[in-house]
């Protein structure tokens, strides 16, 4: 299968106005079909298992000068060919969602050529949507240890996760004089390793006596669709 970037051909068909509707364990996708397009590819990507933005870029081979490339890096099962007739019969595209996390769906126009199908990759994200498959709990506890006459104190952070959580999902924020209210209310620090299911004890951090720390998502809309962050 070949892949063509839509930006390389202004006349290339594009998927528009993708919407997602979740009902219990079913997610239904609907979109506007370009004229004369008879098939699409539907991609399902589980964002709780990987960084969606990075993986999306890694799916594609190197493009040639015509804007075409081969999608050889795709794992079998990521893409599904879906015809216009199937869409009409089912009033959309329905997928079953289970477990925890967020699922990213992307619908690509597919043109049939003599030498095989060509997938049209578009960059405007009008063909992309994210559905929640249920949020996994991430609980955190923060304790402070200090001596009476000491000018600094030690922060002990414990993170308890239901599922694996990438280190990019969380950060801790330090603020002088009070507990941070949001990610931008202080100095942001990243975590250096991923979180495993169960209890994760973070290395102790030393701060000033009047500093306070709290955990936040690095990207609330993105990771908030997959996880629920709870302070113990």
C-alpha positions, 0 to 999 in steps of 0.5 A: 500500500502506498501513502500520499500526503494530501498537501502534495496534491490540492485535488486529493480527497480529504475526510471532513467533520469526523465525529465520535459518539460513545455508548457504553462499550461502543464507539460510532464514527461518522464523517463527510465523504468526498465525492466519488470516494468509495473506501477509507482506511480507519486507524485505531491507536491506543494512546495509553500504551504509547505517545500518540503524536510520536507513534503517528509520525513513526508509522510512515516511511520516507516520502519521495519527491512526489509526496508518496511513501510506503506505510511499511511500519504499520502493525497488522490490525492498526488499519481497517479498510471500510467501504462506503456501502458498509458505512451506509448499511451501518450508519457509520463505523462502529468499534468496541472499546474496552479497558482503560485509556484513550483511543485515537481514531483517524480516517484516511481517504483511500483511492484505488489505482491500478497498482493498488490502493493509495492512502491519503494522509492529511495534516489538518486533523479534521479526520481525527478524534479521541474516545475514552475507554474508561479512565485509569486512576493515578493516586499520589501522596506527598509527604514533607520531612524536616528538622525544626531548625533546618532551612530546607525540607525533603519531599517524598512523592508516592504515585500509585497507578492502575496501569502503566503510565508514561513519564511524559504524562505527569510533572510536579510543580514547586511553588514558594509560599503555598500549594500550586493550583495548576501546572503554570502556578510555579516551577515545573519539573519532569519525571525521569522514568515511567510509572509501573502499575502499583506503588511508585516511590519517587526519589526524595527531593529537597526544597526550601522550607516554605516551598510546596509541591503538587502533581499535575498532568503535563497536558490536561486534555490529552492525558485527562482522557485516559487517566484520573489524577487523585490526591490522597 
